[in-house]
Amino acid sequence: MAASAHLRFYHPTLPERQVGSGFNWLAVITPTLWALSEGLSWHARWLLLSEFAFAGLLLASRPVELPLVCLPYLARNIWVARKGVQWLIASLLRQGYRQAPSDSVTTPLTPR
């Protein structure tokens, strides 16, 4: 099984960041906490709101209806895991980060 490639981003004053380009398992397990830890506050807000909505549906449902509530929740988490990398890259670019060249051996990351 091949590991996902990491994209490197640099900023003139902030530390270098590496972002995995594949599926994000941490975002599947804890999407709201993952978004908060990556500084994606706007996404974390609506994820938290949807957590409350799913919790309300879960509390109001009967045991027979649990799969009807859990499947959309799982689908949302998988969607976040697939789109989260794109959100993170867009956020880094808005902050002034630039993607490092693919050949980092010959190209320095910091401008001289």
TILUMKOL-877570 format. One line per field, with one value per residue (C-alpha): x, y negated, z negated. Coordinates in nm, 4 decimals. Example, Ala and Ser with C-alpha at 12.3 -4.5 7.8 and 13.67 -1.06 7.14 Angstrom:
<recs>
x = 1.2300 | 1.3670 .
y = 0.4500 | 0.1060 .
z = -0.7800 | -0.7140 .
</recs>
This chain:
<recs>
x = 0.0000 | 0.1524 | 0.1591 | -0.0005 | 0.2335 | 0.2949 | 0.2731 | 0.5091 | 0.4172 | 0.6453 | 0.5869 | 0.8374 | 0.7825 | 0.5710 | 0.6941 | 0.6860 | 0.3763 | 0.3314 | -0.0110 | -0.0952 | -0.2559 | -0.4606 | -0.7543 | -0.7444 | -0.8325 | -0.8208 | -1.0880 | -1.3115 | -1.2829 | -1.3037 | -1.3877 | -1.4681 | -1.1561 | -0.9434 | -1.0795 | -1.0128 | -0.6588 | -0.5813 | -0.7184 | -1.0242 | -1.2577 | -1.5317 | -1.5574 | -1.5348 | -1.8363 | -2.0689 | -1.9265 | -2.0076 | -2.3558 | -2.4093 | -2.2785 | -2.5553 | -2.8122 | -2.7047 | -2.7043 | -3.0586 | -3.1706 | -2.9999 | -3.1734 | -3.5112 | -3.4891 | -3.6031 | -3.3567 | -3.4925 | -3.4117 | -3.0487 | -2.9020 | -3.0963 | -2.9172 | -2.5741 | -2.5349 | -2.5622 | -2.3244 | -2.0694 | -2.1163 | -2.0511 | -1.7319 | -1.6054 | -1.6865 | -1.4884 | -1.1945 | -1.1900 | -1.2460 | -1.0538 | -0.7166 | -0.8502 | -0.9883 | -0.6538 | -0.4545 | -0.6887 | -0.6518 | -0.2720 | -0.2688 | -0.4916 | -0.2432 | 0.0409 | 0.1891 | 0.3260 | 0.3665 | 0.7247 | 0.8619 | 0.8485 | 1.2298 | 1.3204 | 1.6776 | 1.7932 | 1.5499 | 1.5700 | 1.2423 | 1.3270 | 1.3909 | 1.7392 .
y = 0.0000 | -0.3295 | -0.6218 | -0.9468 | -1.2133 | -1.5205 | -1.8682 | -2.1219 | -2.4861 | -2.7692 | -3.1200 | -3.4069 | -3.4383 | -3.1430 | -2.7845 | -2.5430 | -2.3198 | -1.9743 | -1.8590 | -1.5011 | -1.4826 | -1.1683 | -1.0599 | -1.2090 | -0.9458 | -1.1904 | -1.3991 | -1.0911 | -1.0156 | -1.3700 | -1.6159 | -1.9142 | -1.8799 | -1.8252 | -2.1437 | -2.3422 | -2.2049 | -2.3070 | -2.6595 | -2.6057 | -2.7952 | -2.8596 | -2.4897 | -2.3947 | -2.6169 | -2.4465 | -2.1051 | -2.1767 | -2.2909 | -1.9682 | -1.7698 | -1.9245 | -1.8505 | -1.4863 | -1.4569 | -1.5941 | -1.3500 | -1.0666 | -1.1525 | -1.1867 | -0.8644 | -0.5162 | -0.2248 | -0.1125 | -0.4543 | -0.4658 | -0.3554 | -0.6333 | -0.8852 | -0.7204 | -0.6741 | -1.0467 | -1.1225 | -0.8761 | -1.0104 | -1.3639 | -1.2530 | -1.0779 | -1.3886 | -1.6038 | -1.3612 | -1.3894 | -1.7668 | -1.8701 | -1.8709 | -2.1120 | -2.3385 | -2.3344 | -2.4152 | -2.7028 | -2.8355 | -2.8185 | -3.0001 | -3.2756 | -3.3145 | -3.3756 | -3.0271 | -2.9045 | -2.5469 | -2.4260 | -2.3043 | -1.9300 | -1.9088 | -2.0435 | -1.9078 | -2.1702 | -2.4485 | -2.6188 | -2.6695 | -3.0054 | -3.3049 | -3.4521 .
z = 0.0000 | 0.1076 | -0.1312 | -0.0275 | 0.1010 | -0.1090 | 0.0358 | -0.1168 | -0.1641 | -0.2689 | -0.3965 | -0.4318 | -0.8084 | -0.9250 | -0.9643 | -0.6735 | -0.6511 | -0.5051 | -0.3923 | -0.3021 | 0.0395 | -0.0211 | -0.2319 | -0.5822 | -0.8428 | -1.1320 | -0.9605 | -0.9363 | -1.3065 | -1.4489 | -1.1698 | -1.3907 | -1.6039 | -1.2938 | -1.1342 | -1.4533 | -1.4836 | -1.1256 | -1.1725 | -0.9532 | -1.1854 | -0.9288 | -0.8448 | -1.2129 | -1.2867 | -1.0422 | -1.1363 | -1.5008 | -1.4041 | -1.2107 | -1.5123 | -1.7219 | -1.4513 | -1.4293 | -1.8104 | -1.8213 | -1.5543 | -1.7376 | -2.0649 | -1.8964 | -1.6980 | -1.7923 | -1.7832 | -1.4470 | -1.2956 | -1.4144 | -1.0780 | -0.9067 | -1.1306 | -1.1373 | -0.7615 | -0.6761 | -0.9652 | -0.8299 | -0.4765 | -0.6035 | -0.7764 | -0.4631 | -0.2584 | -0.5043 | -0.4845 | -0.1047 | -0.0801 | -0.3916 | -0.2180 | 0.0447 | -0.2299 | -0.4098 | -0.0949 | -0.0102 | -0.3645 | -0.3470 | -0.0128 | -0.1571 | -0.4439 | -0.2004 | -0.1805 | 0.1522 | 0.2620 | 0.2672 | 0.5990 | 0.6529 | 0.6702 | 0.3276 | 0.3425 | 0.5916 | 0.5043 | 0.1636 | -0.0234 | -0.1719 | 0.0542 | 0.0330 .
</recs>
